[in-house]
Amino acid sequence: MNEGRERRLEHLVDATGERTKSKAIDTAAEYYIQMAGCDAVPTGAVEQLMQLAVDEGSVTPAQIATILDLDELPVCYDHEWSVGHK
């Protein structure tokens, strides 16, 4: 295995939080499939997000988080604002 690939696998293990390279690869592959779509997941999350933007003209961070939230990489949106001094 070349140095670049080994480094990517190490980064993947860190990013997924898995303990082994094989589990990290499985997690990343499942995430990619759900994002891109395929026979098992006919409409991927990226396509859903793009379609929502076309249908509504724009999307909110909360809508984006809802679509992109997966077990493999949880996404949530929390918005807070204030006026004046805290």
C-alpha positions as CSV (number, residue, x, y, z in Angstrom):
1,M,0.0,0.0,0.0
2,N,1.4,3.4,-0.9
3,E,1.9,6.1,1.6
4,G,-0.9,8.3,0.4
5,R,-3.5,5.5,0.6
6,E,-2.2,4.5,4.1
7,R,-2.6,8.2,5.2
8,R,-6.2,8.4,3.8
9,L,-7.1,5.2,5.6
10,E,-5.7,6.6,8.9
11,H,-7.7,9.8,8.4
12,L,-10.8,7.7,7.6
13,V,-10.4,5.7,10.8
14,D,-10.2,9.0,12.7
15,A,-13.1,10.6,10.9
16,T,-15.5,7.7,11.3
17,G,-14.5,6.9,14.9
18,E,-14.2,3.2,14.0
19,R,-11.5,1.0,15.5
20,T,-10.4,-0.8,12.4
21,K,-9.7,0.2,8.8
22,S,-12.2,-2.4,7.5
23,K,-15.0,-1.0,9.7
24,A,-14.1,2.6,8.7
25,I,-14.2,1.6,5.0
26,D,-17.6,-0.1,5.5
27,T,-19.0,3.0,7.3
28,A,-17.6,5.4,4.6
29,A,-19.0,3.2,1.8
30,E,-22.4,3.1,3.4
31,Y,-22.4,6.9,3.8
32,Y,-21.3,7.3,0.1
33,I,-24.1,5.0,-1.1
34,Q,-26.7,6.9,0.9
35,M,-25.4,10.3,-0.3
36,A,-25.0,9.3,-4.0
37,G,-27.8,6.9,-4.3
38,C,-27.8,3.5,-6.2
39,D,-30.0,0.5,-6.7
40,A,-30.3,0.0,-2.9
41,V,-31.0,3.7,-2.3
42,P,-32.7,5.0,-5.4
43,T,-32.7,8.6,-4.4
44,G,-29.5,9.7,-2.6
45,A,-29.4,12.5,-0.1
46,V,-27.6,14.9,-2.4
47,E,-30.3,14.4,-5.1
48,Q,-33.0,15.0,-2.4
49,L,-31.2,18.2,-1.3
50,M,-30.9,19.5,-4.9
51,Q,-34.5,18.7,-5.6
52,L,-35.7,20.5,-2.5
53,A,-33.7,23.6,-3.6
54,V,-35.3,23.4,-7.0
55,D,-38.8,22.9,-5.6
56,E,-38.5,25.6,-2.9
57,G,-36.0,28.1,-4.4
58,S,-33.8,27.8,-1.4
59,V,-33.2,25.6,1.6
60,T,-32.6,26.4,5.2
61,P,-29.8,25.0,7.4
62,A,-32.4,23.0,9.2
63,Q,-33.7,21.4,6.0
64,I,-30.1,20.6,4.9
65,A,-29.4,19.0,8.3
66,T,-32.6,16.9,8.1
67,I,-31.6,15.5,4.7
68,L,-28.0,14.9,5.4
69,D,-28.4,13.4,8.9
70,L,-27.4,9.8,8.7
71,D,-26.3,7.2,11.3
72,E,-22.8,7.2,9.7
73,L,-22.4,10.9,10.0
74,P,-25.0,12.6,12.2
75,V,-25.9,16.2,11.2
76,C,-27.9,18.6,13.3
77,Y,-28.7,22.3,13.1
78,D,-29.0,24.4,16.2
79,H,-29.7,28.1,15.8
80,E,-29.3,30.7,18.5
81,W,-29.4,34.5,18.3
82,S,-29.8,37.4,20.7
83,V,-30.2,41.1,20.7
84,G,-28.2,43.3,23.1
85,H,-25.9,42.2,25.8
86,K,-25.8,38.8,27.3
